[in-house]
Amino acid sequence: MRVGVDLGGTKIFAVATGPEGLIGELKAKTPVMGGPVVVVDAIVEVVRELAGGTAPECIGIGAPGAVDFGTGIVRRAPNLKGWWDPFPLGPALSEALGGVTVVVDNDVNVGTVAEHRLGAGRGTDNLFGVFVGTGVGGGVILDGQLHRGPSGFAGELGHVVVRPGGRRCGCGARGHLEAYAGRAGMERRARQHHARGLETMLVDLARTRRMTSSVFARALEARDKVAVGLIDRAVETLGQAVAAAISILDVPLVVVGGGLADRLGPSFVERIHAATAESLPVGQGEEIRVVPGSLGDRGGALGAAVVAGANVDGVTDDRVNPGAQA
Amino acid sequence: MRVGVDLGGTKIFAVATGPEGLIGELKAKTPVMGGPVVVVDAIVEVVRELAGGTAPECIGIGAPGAVDFGTGIVRRAPNLKGWWDPFPLGPALSEALGGVTVVVDNDVNVGTVAEHRLGAGRGTDNLFGVFVGTGVGGGVILDGQLHRGPSGFAGELGHVVVRPGGRRCGCGARGHLEAYAGRAGMERRARQHHARGLETMLVDLARTRRMTSSVFARALEARDKVAVGLIDRAVETLGQAVAAAISILDVPLVVVGGGLADRLGPSFVERIHAATAESLPVGQGEEIRVVPGSLGDRGGALGAAVVAGANVDGVTDDRVNPGAQA
């Protein structure tokens, strides 16, 4: 049995896979107090419960932020509360679980591997995975393999400039995609509009809480002007940045996932496809595909299991396929 | 002896290399009448003269446009007069030269390989090569290998959108880098300004002829306002697109070559570096290097020889290094 864990800012999602595919899955809340050590305890508990009495062969973790794949150290994780310093997540988990092999990778990387091996990207050797959620991230598959890059940050689409001199990004620079197409950037903008007296359901629905993907979806359905404008801008800028990725990488397929994209559905992805085609050289848009991911929020955990399995086998591993399809 | 040929729109530049490095080089004009068949004759003549009585072990060609690396077919070559249809350049040359192995690749790819193996990118496994000339092209080295991509177009930086809805590119789309930073795009813009009554040395120097890189350099030295404005815009947009390539590929080094960049010199590249840093997440600019290419207009031919040699050996080949350094 192999276990894959998607460690998110709000929840821990774990799957167990075997030769016949998916065996089980389990969710838990990510502890927000106590930092990395408490998170390790929570993951250990989820893994033990999921595995029953069995010792997993290996465990894969998809973690948000900057991950050092070789050592299992999470260098920075802005979306995890209290993770200010680099923390050896892989070694800590392995020790707590009796020495089992633990492989840690970036959440977007494992999500991309999942869509490539088990999801909408099956059968393609070159693809780009885009994840539109709180922020915007991307993962790169070239010649059938995940391309991490020397610093592990390949595919970092969220920090591509789409509007020179434009909105301030969370990273401090101006005009980055994430400021226009990430849920957090759109929420900031919606609250600014509201503070200036512009009416919008987005703020009415979210009130003092997080402006979730569902809030955006409901406001869009009601044709709320601010929501429509924000999503229009997100579509345009995503198309522009995705086209840049296609031109630079030469990939014929782009798979779009992430919480916001999943919630807004295929029509959102179809609009990104059209915007991408418009940014490419005339005629080239017809040769590429931009499609929704097919694994939803299970993708990260499944991808983590694949990455861990590949690491253990020393080869690419197809054994979790059937379950993911079932 | 290995021969590398850079087939350009105006000249054919060939080098001969051996175990000790560069043996000789030769230039000829690219025939503008008669299409591919006449160009093949011209290349054959250059190769025969350069090789003397010796039969080259292999020949590499860097060709402008869309090249099918596997078959040696040049699918499109807008910069070569009379090449409207796909032409089997590799097979035709091989036949004309008694069956010698001929490898054809895109000119930007061979230029990137040259800078990686023999030039400013030596010792680095991951880099992006940008060539600023008539147009703007790019080449990608990942994990020590040239990444061509499934359609052979990886690194196509010139068609990245840098100004949404902006200037019309040669390809028909709007706002592409090439319209702002390619010599041809800048010439078009300068002539538009002039036609509207704006004085500029650029048009006075070029008159009815091509606005060469030297014309831009001289107008810049004289602080011609139109030239300064065009180059400022080129620097900004190049920085923006180069930053996108860095974010998507995760490369710590960018080598800038090409006719215009070579002529404008290191200060131009230093400005592109600064503009790149400004587009990246705050702080990340300090971790990357953007440097001038070191091989000048000899790079393409040297790279073609390396690519042909690698193809013959089935391995990467270091034998041309010493000469290129000498």
Interface residues (C-beta under 8 A of the other chain):
Chain A: D125 N126 G138 V140 L142 H147 R148 G149 P150 S151 G152 F153 A154 G155 E156 L157 H159 V160 V161 V162 R163 P164 C169 C171 G172 A173 G175 H176 E236 Q240 A241 A243 A244 A245 S247 I248 L249 D250 V251 P252 E278 S279 L280 P281 V282 G283 E287
Chain B: D125 N126 G138 V140 L142 H147 R148 G149 P150 S151 G152 F153 A154 G155 E156 L157 H159 V160 V161 V162 R163 P164 C169 C171 G172 A173 G175 H176 E236 Q240 A241 A243 A244 A245 S247 I248 L249 D250 V251 P252 E278 S279 L280 P281 V282 G283 E287
